[in-house]
Amino acid sequence: MDHLDDATRTELEAAAFRRLLRHLDEHKEVQNIDLMNLADFCRNCLSKWLVSAAEERGETLDYERAREYVYGMPYAEWKEKYQLEATPEQQAAFQARQAQKQEKA
């Protein structure tokens, strides 16, 4: 993508991000813990990255508003409708991944 001007690259990146959000919205069965265990990020991470990006540009973006954007609804509502209790296996995998990260640090 080096051949693209900055504005075009930014537009493509933004479009890809919006498509990622739509994809996650279409696959609510994919739990955040699954994302964390497989890819070390989740919907909450995306929300935090939006807040951080806003701060880097001198803008203010409330974390809850960012989560509402990412989840497509207030987080509490999404959690109530779609979030399942993590299984012992999911929790163990999460703890193992976190331990790996600590070892590398």
N, C-alpha and C positions, 0 to 999 in steps of 0.2 A: 504493500500500500504506500510505499515511499514515493511513488510517482504522483500521488494525489495531493492537491493543495490542502492546507489545514482545514478550511471550511468544509470541503467535501468529505475529508476523512472524519471530521467531527460529526457530520450529518449521518454518515454510514455507521459510525460507532453508536450514535444515539438510536438509530433505527434498529440496530442489532440488540441493543439493551431493551428497547420496547418490545421487540419480538421475544426476548428471553422472559420478560415479565408475562407476556401473553401465554407463552409455553408453560410457565409455572402455574399460571391461573387455570390453564386447561388440564393440568395434572395435579390437582389438589391432593390426590392420593399419595403423592410423594411428600413424605414428612420432612420437616427441617432436620431431624436427627439423621435421616437417611442421607440428605445432602451433606451434612457435616461429616458423616462417616466416610462417604465416598469422595467428596470434593473439598472438604474443609471450608465450606461456606454454606450459608443458608439465606433465606429470605430476610432474616434480621440483619445479617451481614450486609446485604445489598442496601438495606435502609441506612445502616451506619455509614456505608461508603457514600451514599448520597449526601448525608449530613456533613461528612468530612469534606466532600467536594465543594459543597456550598460554602463552608467555612474558609476553605482555601481561596475562594473568590470574594471573600468579604461579605457573603450573604448569610442570612439566618434561615435555617430550615429546622423546624422542630422534629425531633425523632419520631414522635407519634404520627405526625403528618407524613413523614417519609414512609413509615410503615404502612399507613393507609394507602399511599400511592403504590407501594410494592405489592401489598396483599389485595388491593382492589376493594377494600372495605376496612373498617376499623379492625385492628388486630384482635381485640377481645371477641368480636363477632366471628372472625375467621377461626380463632382458636376454639370457640364453642362449637362451631359447625364442622370443622375439618380436622382439627388436631387430635390425634389418638395418643393414648398413654404409651410411652416408650416401653418396648419389651425389655426384659432383662438382657437379651442378646444385643439389642441396639445400645443399651446403656453400657454394656461391657465393651462393645466395639468403640464407643465414644471415649470411654476412659482409656482404652489402649491407645487410641489415636492421640489423645492429649498427652499421655505418657511419652509417646514417641517424639512429640514436638518438644517436650521438656528436655529429653535426652539430647536433642540436636541443638538446643539453645545454649 
